[in-house]
Amino acid sequence: MRLDAMLLGAVLACFSAAAGAHHSFAIYDMTTTVEFEGVVETLKFRNPHIAMTLLRKTASGEEERIEFVEGAPANMLVRMGLDPARIQPGAKIKAVGSPRTDNPNAYFLRTIILEDGTTFQSLGER
């Protein structure tokens, strides 16, 4: 009986470590934030994290694609009042992200700012 309890404890510890690793932000430079303004190109509004691409014009007038590879969970944003229809492809928004440490062209989506100024922030930054 005691051996069974120890084995069960070891198995549960393995799973809890994997769950904790999933929610680590170590791959992002969370001390850096970059603001972007553009048009939503693609949106994956789903759990466990939303993802989107934003098209913006550079200072030279060229189009640049910004990859937000991870953001807040969709259900959390809905509870905050974000209607996903407001950020569908073609919507003009501002977004704030933190770059990945291994790919500075990919970002964690920290904040979504709609055209009317309504702001939705992840990570409890409200």
Backbone torsions as a table, in degrees:
resi	resn	phi	psi	omega
1	MET	NA	-44.8	-179.3
2	ARG	-65.4	-38.5	178.4
3	LEU	-63.6	-40.5	177.6
4	ASP	-60.7	-43.4	179.6
5	ALA	-64.4	-39.3	179.1
6	MET	-66.5	-42.4	178.3
7	LEU	-64.1	-43.0	177.9
8	LEU	-61.1	-42.9	178.3
9	GLY	-61.5	-40.9	179.5
10	ALA	-65.4	-42.8	178.9
11	VAL	-63.3	-45.5	179.2
12	LEU	-63.2	-37.6	178.2
13	ALA	-63.1	-39.2	177.8
14	CYS	-62.4	-44.2	-179.8
15	PHE	-68.3	-36.6	-179.8
16	SER	-68.7	-33.9	176.7
17	ALA	-65.3	-41.0	179.0
18	ALA	-65.1	-40.4	179.3
19	ALA	-65.6	-40.8	177.6
20	GLY	-64.6	-39.1	179.8
21	ALA	-65.2	-35.0	179.9
22	HIS	-60.5	-34.8	-175.6
23	HIS	-96.6	14.4	176.9
24	SER	-76.8	140.0	176.5
25	PHE	-105.4	18.0	-175.9
26	ALA	-60.7	-26.4	-178.7
27	ILE	-76.6	-9.7	179.2
28	TYR	-107.9	147.4	172.4
29	ASP	-86.5	87.3	-174.6
30	MET	-74.8	-4.7	175.0
31	THR	-85.1	-9.9	-178.9
32	THR	-113.5	133.6	173.1
33	THR	-127.1	141.1	179.8
34	VAL	-128.1	132.2	179.3
35	GLU	-99.4	136.8	179.2
36	PHE	-126.9	150.5	173.5
37	GLU	-131.3	131.7	-179.0
38	GLY	-178.1	-157.9	-177.2
39	VAL	-117.0	132.9	178.2
40	VAL	-63.7	125.7	176.5
41	GLU	-94.8	-51.7	177.9
42	THR	-133.9	153.8	178.7
43	LEU	-144.1	130.7	170.0
44	LYS	-116.2	94.5	-177.7
45	PHE	-94.6	89.1	-173.2
46	ARG	-152.3	167.8	173.9
47	ASN	-96.9	149.2	12.5
48	PRO	-84.4	-15.0	179.9
49	HIS	-147.1	141.8	175.1
50	ILE	-77.7	161.4	175.6
51	ALA	-145.9	150.4	177.9
52	MET	-159.5	162.0	170.2
53	THR	-116.5	143.9	-178.4
54	LEU	-123.6	132.0	175.4
55	LEU	-100.9	131.0	178.2
56	ARG	-137.4	159.1	176.7
57	LYS	-91.7	133.1	176.2
58	THR	-81.5	174.0	178.9
59	ALA	-59.9	-29.0	179.3
60	SER	-86.1	1.1	177.6
61	GLY	89.3	0.9	177.7
62	GLU	-80.9	153.2	178.2
63	GLU	-86.4	134.6	-179.5
64	GLU	-125.6	138.1	179.4
65	ARG	-100.8	125.8	177.0
66	ILE	-105.7	126.9	-177.8
67	GLU	-101.4	113.4	171.5
68	PHE	-99.5	99.6	-171.4
69	VAL	-84.0	-12.2	-179.3
70	GLU	-158.4	145.6	177.4
71	GLY	-154.4	-162.7	179.9
72	ALA	-63.9	158.1	173.6
73	PRO	-65.3	143.7	-179.4
74	ALA	-58.2	-42.7	-177.6
75	ASN	-65.2	-31.6	177.3
76	MET	-67.5	-42.8	179.6
77	LEU	-65.1	-38.0	177.5
78	VAL	-64.4	-42.3	177.8
79	ARG	-62.6	-29.4	176.5
80	MET	-75.7	-11.9	178.0
81	GLY	108.2	6.3	179.3
82	LEU	-80.1	116.9	173.8
83	ASP	-83.8	118.2	-177.5
84	PRO	-55.5	-24.0	178.7
85	ALA	-63.1	-22.6	-177.9
86	ARG	-78.7	-11.1	178.7
87	ILE	-126.0	27.8	177.1
88	GLN	-70.6	163.4	178.1
89	PRO	-49.2	133.7	-177.7
90	GLY	102.2	-17.5	-179.8
91	ALA	-73.1	138.0	175.4
92	LYS	-89.7	127.0	-179.6
93	ILE	-143.8	170.1	165.1
94	LYS	-111.7	149.3	178.7
95	ALA	-142.8	145.4	177.2
96	VAL	-117.9	131.9	-178.8
97	GLY	-135.7	163.0	172.8
98	SER	-115.2	129.1	-174.5
99	PRO	-72.2	150.6	171.7
100	ARG	-70.9	146.2	179.5
101	THR	-74.7	-26.4	-179.2
102	ASP	-97.0	-6.6	-179.5
103	ASN	-154.6	91.5	-176.0
104	PRO	-67.0	-0.7	176.0
105	ASN	-97.5	3.6	177.7
106	ALA	-121.0	144.0	-172.3
107	TYR	-133.9	153.2	165.6
108	PHE	-87.1	127.0	-178.0
109	LEU	-80.3	105.5	-177.1
110	ARG	-89.7	-37.3	-172.9
111	THR	-143.5	139.9	172.0
112	ILE	-118.3	127.5	178.3
113	ILE	-121.1	115.6	-179.1
114	LEU	-75.7	166.9	-179.2
115	GLU	-56.8	-32.1	-179.1
116	ASP	-83.8	3.3	178.0
117	GLY	94.2	-8.0	178.5
118	THR	-62.3	132.0	-173.7
119	THR	-118.2	136.9	177.1
120	PHE	-126.9	120.9	-176.9
121	GLN	-119.3	142.7	175.7
122	SER	-95.8	178.6	176.5
123	LEU	62.9	26.1	177.2
124	GLY	67.1	27.8	-177.0
125	GLU	-89.6	17.8	-175.7
126	ARG	-66.1	NA	NA
